[in-house]
Structure formats: structure tokens, C-alpha cells
Amino acid sequence: MGSSEAVVVALAKVQEGVDYSPVDGARCPLCGERMAVVTTRKWAGQVRVRYHKCENQKCVAAKLGSGVKSVELRES
């Protein structure tokens, strides 16, 4: 796999988004590091959406400046 193909695969993983845990936060889908929250949306029923940035300077997501969406499901 060439470097351009690797970037396409990496961006696809980032666009899929991740789960959010109140305990663990959101982990980068590429490097596994905990990501910083950029924006938190209001609860919409049982769902809350957040947007994150990976701060690991060795990670492709951080180098590209890609935001990652996370979804938290409220326990009822």
C-alpha cells in the first residue's frame, strides 16, 4: 500500500467516528490516544455528539488536522 492509499484509509477511519465513554473519553481511531474535546453538542434524546482533535503529533489524524466525531449514548 502506497502512502496516498494509507492516507485514504486513515481518513475513512476518522470519518467513521468513535464511541464516547464518560470514563475513558474518546480514543483516536488511528493511534488509540485519548483525544481533546473541541465541541460538545446538547443532548438530543439519548444521544450526545462531540467533536475531537487528536493531539499526538506522530498520528496521521493530528498531522492532517482531521476532526473526529464521537457519540455518547445516555444510560437510562
N, CA, C and O atoms as a DFTB+ gen file, in Angstrom:
304 C
 N C O
     1  1       0.853      -1.172       0.000
     2  2       0.000       0.000       0.000
     3  2       0.895       1.229       0.000
     4  3       1.807       1.351       0.817
     5  1       0.617       2.145      -0.936
     6  2       1.382       3.374      -1.030
     7  2       0.938       4.382       0.025
     8  3      -0.066       4.178       0.706
     9  1       1.695       5.469       0.154
    10  2       1.375       6.456       1.187
    11  2       0.039       7.151       0.925
    12  3      -0.690       7.459       1.868
    13  1      -0.291       7.401      -0.342
    14  2      -1.569       8.057      -0.626
    15  2      -2.738       7.127      -0.292
    16  3      -3.778       7.589       0.178
    17  1      -2.577       5.832      -0.527
    18  2      -3.616       4.873      -0.166
    19  2      -3.771       4.799       1.349
    20  3      -4.885       4.686       1.861
    21  1      -2.652       4.863       2.059
    22  2      -2.684       4.817       3.520
    23  2      -3.430       6.030       4.085
    24  3      -4.167       5.903       5.063
    25  1      -3.244       7.192       3.479
    26  2      -3.945       8.397       3.921
    27  2      -5.443       8.250       3.676
    28  3      -6.244       8.651       4.521
    29  1      -5.833       7.686       2.544
    30  2      -7.250       7.474       2.235
    31  2      -7.875       6.537       3.263
    32  3      -8.977       6.798       3.746
    33  1      -7.192       5.463       3.597
    34  2      -7.694       4.509       4.597
    35  2      -7.793       5.192       5.963
    36  3      -8.773       4.999       6.682
    37  1      -6.787       5.985       6.321
    38  2      -6.787       6.689       7.601
    39  2      -7.959       7.661       7.678
    40  3      -8.654       7.708       8.693
    41  1      -8.186       8.433       6.626
    42  2      -9.296       9.384       6.617
    43  2     -10.645       8.678       6.706
    44  3     -11.571       9.190       7.334
    45  1     -10.761       7.519       6.089
    46  2     -12.013       6.750       6.169
    47  2     -12.284       6.340       7.614
    48  3     -13.424       6.419       8.072
    49  1     -11.254       5.902       8.336
    50  2     -11.420       5.514       9.742
    51  2     -11.828       6.713      10.589
    52  3     -12.682       6.602      11.468
    53  1     -11.208       7.866      10.315
    54  2     -11.527       9.081      11.063
    55  2     -12.973       9.484      10.825
    56  3     -13.657       9.896      11.761
    57  1     -13.448       9.374       9.600
    58  2     -14.810       9.775       9.259
    59  2     -15.867       8.844       9.842
    60  3     -17.019       9.246      10.006
    61  1     -15.495       7.615      10.155
    62  2     -16.436       6.675      10.775
    63  2     -16.860       7.141      12.157
    64  3     -17.972       6.855      12.601
    65  1     -15.981       7.854      12.833
    66  2     -16.260       8.305      14.186
    67  2     -15.965       7.221      15.207
    68  3     -15.588       6.102      14.862
    69  1     -16.148       7.581      16.485
    70  2     -15.838       6.669      17.583
    71  2     -16.919       6.785      18.653
    72  3     -17.727       7.714      18.636
    73  1     -16.923       5.844      19.571
    74  2     -17.804       5.897      20.731
    75  2     -17.168       6.789      21.791
    76  3     -15.945       6.909      21.861
    77  1     -18.003       7.411      22.609
    78  2     -17.522       8.231      23.722
    79  2     -17.910       7.555      25.019
    80  3     -19.040       7.091      25.170
    81  1     -16.984       7.499      25.952
    82  2     -17.235       6.947      27.273
    83  2     -16.987       8.039      28.311
    84  3     -15.959       8.713      28.251
    85  1     -17.904       8.230      29.263
    86  2     -17.663       9.224      30.308
    87  2     -16.397       8.941      31.117
    88  3     -15.800       9.861      31.675
    89  1     -15.992       7.691      31.183
    90  2     -14.793       7.312      31.927
    91  2     -13.534       7.476      31.085
    92  3     -12.559       8.070      31.544
    93  1     -13.542       6.957      29.859
    94  2     -12.352       6.944      29.012
    95  2     -12.317       8.054      27.967
    96  3     -11.299       8.219      27.295
    97  1     -13.384       8.810      27.811
    98  2     -13.438       9.832      26.764
    99  2     -13.521       9.175      25.405
   100  3     -14.158       8.133      25.249
   101  1     -12.876       9.784      24.417
   102  2     -12.856       9.240      23.057
   103  2     -11.412       8.969      22.667
   104  3     -10.529       9.791      22.913
   105  1     -11.178       7.830      22.069
   106  2      -9.846       7.433      21.639
   107  2      -9.709       7.613      20.139
   108  3     -10.651       7.352      19.391
   109  1      -8.554       8.054      19.701
   110  2      -8.291       8.232      18.278
   111  2      -8.380       6.884      17.573
   112  3      -7.800       5.903      18.037
   113  1      -9.103       6.828      16.454
   114  2      -9.227       5.552      15.743
   115  2      -7.933       5.108      15.071
   116  3      -7.831       3.965      14.626
   117  1      -6.947       5.990      14.993
   118  2      -5.686       5.640      14.342
   119  2      -4.586       5.275      15.327
   120  3      -3.900       4.268      15.146
   121  1      -4.408       6.089      16.378
   122  2      -3.291       5.836      17.293
   123  2      -3.727       5.323      18.661
   124  3      -2.907       4.804      19.418
   125  1      -5.021       5.465      18.984
   126  2      -5.530       4.973      20.262
   127  2      -5.370       5.929      21.427
   128  3      -5.799       5.613      22.536
   129  1      -4.761       7.099      21.208
   130  2      -4.595       8.074      22.279
   131  2      -5.920       8.758      22.580
   132  3      -6.776       8.888      21.705
   133  1      -6.080       9.190      23.815
   134  2      -7.280       9.944      24.193
   135  2      -7.236      11.304      23.495
   136  3      -6.196      11.962      23.478
   137  1      -8.369      11.722      22.920
   138  2      -8.413      12.963      22.151
   139  2      -9.019      14.106      22.965
   140  3      -9.830      13.889      23.865
   141  1      -8.608      15.318      22.629
   142  2      -9.145      16.518      23.258
   143  2     -10.508      16.845      22.653
   144  3     -10.720      16.683      21.451
   145  1     -11.424      17.305      23.496
   146  2     -12.744      17.719      23.031
   147  2     -12.641      19.138      22.474
   148  3     -12.080      20.030      23.110
   149  1     -13.189      19.326      21.285
   150  2     -13.230      20.645      20.657
   151  2     -14.615      21.267      20.855
   152  3     -14.732      22.441      21.208
   153  1     -15.651      20.478      20.626
   154  2     -17.032      20.951      20.734
   155  2     -17.903      19.846      21.318
   156  3     -17.747      18.669      20.993
   157  1     -18.821      20.252      22.186
   158  2     -19.812      19.321      22.732
   159  2     -21.193      19.862      22.411
   160  3     -21.506      21.008      22.735
   161  1     -22.012      19.052      21.782
   162  2     -23.384      19.428      21.435
   163  2     -24.313      19.085      22.601
   164  3     -23.952      18.310      23.486
   165  1     -25.505      19.668      22.593
   166  2     -26.505      19.367      23.611
   167  2     -27.037      17.960      23.399
   168  3     -26.934      17.398      22.309
   169  1     -27.611      17.399      24.465
   170  2     -28.244      16.101      24.360
   171  2     -29.409      16.191      23.383
   172  3     -30.192      17.141      23.424
   173  1     -29.517      15.212      22.519
   174  2     -30.648      15.070      21.594
   175  2     -31.289      13.729      21.920
   176  3     -30.941      12.705      21.332
   177  1     -32.221      13.743      22.857
   178  2     -32.788      12.481      23.326
   179  2     -31.760      11.738      24.148
   180  3     -31.297      12.237      25.174
   181  1     -31.406      10.563      23.708
   182  2     -30.439       9.714      24.417
   183  2     -29.029       9.822      23.844
   184  3     -28.147       9.052      24.226
   185  1     -28.805      10.774      22.925
   186  2     -27.528      10.853      22.200
   187  2     -26.880      12.216      22.400
   188  3     -27.557      13.244      22.378
   189  1     -25.561      12.216      22.595
   190  2     -24.786      13.451      22.649
   191  2     -23.591      13.301      21.723
   192  3     -22.877      12.300      21.770
   193  1     -23.383      14.298      20.886
   194  2     -22.293      14.279      19.915
   195  2     -21.201      15.243      20.365
   196  3     -21.476      16.348      20.832
   197  1     -19.969      14.800      20.215
   198  2     -18.808      15.645      20.489
   199  2     -17.874      15.572      19.288
   200  3     -17.887      14.607      18.523
   201  1     -17.069      16.612      19.144
   202  2     -16.030      16.627      18.106
   203  2     -14.685      16.776      18.797
   204  3     -14.545      17.536      19.755
   205  1     -13.700      16.040      18.301
   206  2     -12.391      15.958      18.942
   207  2     -11.273      16.190      17.930
   208  3     -11.472      16.137      16.717
   209  1     -10.084      16.451      18.483
   210  2      -8.856      16.502      17.687
   211  2      -7.825      15.639      18.400
   212  3      -7.692      15.685      19.623
   213  1      -7.101      14.854      17.615
   214  2      -6.001      14.068      18.166
   215  2      -4.809      15.011      18.353
   216  3      -4.495      15.799      17.462
   217  1      -4.155      14.930      19.496
   218  2      -3.016      15.796      19.786
   219  2      -1.678      15.060      19.704
   220  3      -0.633      15.647      19.986
   221  1      -1.701      13.786      19.323
   222  2      -0.475      13.003      19.190
   223  2       0.225      13.415      17.890
   224  3      -0.243      13.073      16.804
   225  1       1.314      14.129      17.988
   226  2       1.984      14.681      16.814
   227  2       2.541      13.614      15.864
   228  3       2.918      13.930      14.735
   229  1       2.595      12.368      16.309
   230  2       3.046      11.279      15.439
   231  2       1.883      10.656      14.660
   232  3       2.100       9.831      13.774
   233  1       0.664      11.046      14.987
   234  2      -0.533      10.452      14.392
   235  2      -0.914      11.162      13.096
   236  3      -0.816      12.385      12.994
   237  1      -1.347      10.387      12.119
   238  2      -1.774      10.935      10.826
   239  2      -2.977      11.866      11.011
   240  3      -3.054      12.902      10.350
   241  1      -3.906      11.519      11.889
   242  2      -5.091      12.366      12.120
   243  2      -4.670      13.741      12.621
   244  3      -5.216      14.753      12.181
   245  1      -3.711      13.789      13.530
   246  2      -3.230      15.073      14.052
   247  2      -2.495      15.857      12.972
   248  3      -2.679      17.068      12.849
   249  1      -1.668      15.176      12.194
   250  2      -0.913      15.849      11.140
   251  2      -1.831      16.443      10.080
   252  3      -1.543      17.503       9.523
   253  1      -2.941      15.757       9.803
   254  2      -3.888      16.247       8.802
   255  2      -4.879      17.256       9.397
   256  3      -5.609      17.919       8.659
   257  1      -4.904      17.370      10.726
   258  2      -5.842      18.275      11.376
   259  2      -7.281      17.806      11.301
   260  3      -8.210      18.607      11.403
   261  1      -7.462      16.523      11.124
   262  2      -8.808      15.961      10.977
   263  2      -9.555      15.934      12.302
   264  3      -9.005      15.535      13.329
   265  1     -10.807      16.359      12.270
   266  2     -11.662      16.240      13.431
   267  2     -12.310      14.869      13.459
   268  3     -12.542      14.258      12.416
   269  1     -12.599      14.391      14.661
   270  2     -13.226      13.077      14.830
   271  2     -14.504      13.263      15.632
   272  3     -14.502      13.914      16.676
   273  1     -15.582      12.695      15.145
   274  2     -16.878      12.774      15.811
   275  2     -17.011      11.600      16.774
   276  3     -16.647      10.470      16.447
   277  1     -17.539      11.882      17.972
   278  2     -17.859      10.797      18.895
   279  2     -19.320      10.888      19.280
   280  3     -19.921      11.962      19.244
   281  1     -19.884       9.748      19.649
   282  2     -21.279       9.664      20.061
   283  2     -21.339       8.993      21.422
   284  3     -20.761       7.927      21.633
   285  1     -22.055       9.642      22.349
   286  2     -22.286       9.085      23.676
   287  2     -23.756       8.739      23.791
   288  3     -24.618       9.556      23.464
   289  1     -24.046       7.534      24.252
   290  2     -25.415       7.098      24.499
   291  2     -25.693       7.168      25.976
   292  3     -24.939       6.625      26.784
   293  1     -26.785       7.840      26.341
   294  2     -27.151       8.001      27.747
   295  2     -27.728       6.696      28.257
   296  3     -28.599       6.092      27.630
   297  1     -27.226       6.271      29.409
   298  2     -27.767       5.079      30.067
   299  2     -29.077       5.470      30.731
   300  3     -29.154       6.495      31.409
   301  1     -30.104       4.658      30.539
   302  2     -31.382       5.002      31.183
   303  2     -31.728       4.058      32.292
   304  3     -32.769       4.210      32.931
